Amino acid sequence: MEQKKKEQDVLIVRDEQTGEIGVVAGLKRDGTPNMKPAKAEHAQDFLRFDRHGDALDNFFANFYRQCKEPKRFGFYRVAAEGADKVMEVLKELLKNPEQNKDLLAPHKVDTTKYEQAAQQQAQEAEQQAAPDQTPQPEEESQQTEQASEEQTPQPEPTPAEEQDNERKYKPIDTDRLDRAEVERRWGIDLAALEQSGDLEQMRHYGKSQLIECNPDFGGIRVPMQARLSLRENPDGTVSLVPHPIRREPNLDEYLNVKFTPEDQENLKKTGNLGRVAEVVDPATGELVPSYISIDRLTNETVSVPVKAIRIPDEVKSVRLTKEQKEALAEGKGVYVENMIGKSGKKFNATIQINADKRGLDFHFGGQRKAQRQEQTQATDTTQQPRRLRIGKTLLGVEITPEHKAGWEQNKWVYMEGLIDKKGKEFNAYVRPNHEKGKFDFSRRKPEQSQIYEIKPDNASRTQVAVNSEGKTDEATKHVGEPLQRGQTAPANEQQQRRQQQANKPKMRM
């Protein structure tokens, strides 16, 4: 009984005309939603929808049949448990729905199919009333032509075209990103993204791994996991775009593309559509031949234009045939043998264009099982995490037993003198992330309870006392520079002169 309760959802509806928001408790006589406040005393009135039932379909069928202005209302599906808390967050997000569309997307109910079904029923009723008005058979031939065009292999770019594409390609300039706003609004430490390499991936139009975010909604911090990407705005600025985890992928449609049963099976099995589809560009309305895939970490449906992907001549030391390249260009999977991995060993796999990766996917025998496990690892926080191997050094700094002791407690440890990829020295709080298999870095001081304090050894006591605790040491009081590890006396001639000059007795007049 408890399990069934947890699997129930409710609908939150907003009247786009008046701004009124509430939980759906049925339909009024005029077909408009009956709204109730998200309070415990009204919980028994809420319409509840089993996640695996068809009650939701029935509701929207009645809604579109009865309501005269259905486009006035926007619907959002949330778990019945905790609907009152979600309501407050949604209210804040809906104050600026365009800016917050990525956060609203996991809950936004796409009612397009219900609207189209209602229109189709109305058209069928009209046709029955006037049977002499039979539709022309042009639509079927157009669909056949379109399918044929979609399956036409894309020609390989000429050397001149490739050179032109290289000139046009530019990584996203992160200097145009308002870093202070990112930290304030999303609770994300960009310095940590730089150290992990995620920001570099985002600069090249990719996504980060799953990141812990703490976005601010009207003074309320809501922790969540999301992948991050960058977006170039028309005004020349750059924005950070979060991609939150969705409960499940949408296997019905993507923008204007309706998925066939074969499409749905392909998406379930490989995460890829398996064909080229004409995807409408929301900005221009233009139909763009594109590859479609499911982001396996977030369940988000994504696409990439065919023209943005170059079909390689060679994969893992294996030269592709003309037929294999044509099949890849069509979005199909291609089985390739005797590829050579990083270890030097040969392997066989099915390769396919993946829109999320903006490159090739490698499918092995149990791909469906592997995909399911990958998703489970991303969303199930109770799963036993992988263990990150901790070596003797980290970015040029020796790892001591004290570091390990702090990390065993899953706490942050402050480290000095770390060397980044550009050879620059930096200090940061460090903690291993066993789930992702890498270290997390933060230049901001975490909560004191999350920090493991390392007592300095004898060689470093003077350094810590002077540099960090504001104390003075007579032997180094006037060197004029921060002390180095183990330093208890002037380190060079310049420091020695300063110290001696200050220690000279002053002459009395």
Protein Blocks (a to p, Z undefined) as FASTA:
>chain_A
ZZmmmmpccdddddfknopacddebjcfkopacdddddfklmmmpccddfkbcklmmmmm
mmmmmmmblmlpccddddfehplmmmmmmmmmmmmmmlmmmmmmmmmccfklmmmmmmmm
mmmmmmmmmmmlccdfklmmmmmmmmmmmmpccddddfklmmmmmmmpccddfklpcfkl
mmmmnopafklmmmnommmmmmnopacddddddddeehiacdddddddddddfkopacdd
dddddfbdcfkbgcjbccdfklmmmmmmnopaoiacddddfknopacdddddddfklopa
cdddfklpccdfbeghiacdfklmmmmmnopacddehiacfkopacdddddddfklopac
dddfklmlmmmmmmmmmmmmkbccddddddfbeghiacdfklmmmmmnopacddehiacf
kopacdddddddfknopacddfbdcdfklpccddddfklmmmmmmmmnopacfklmmnop
acdehiabdfbfklmmmmmmmmpccddZZ
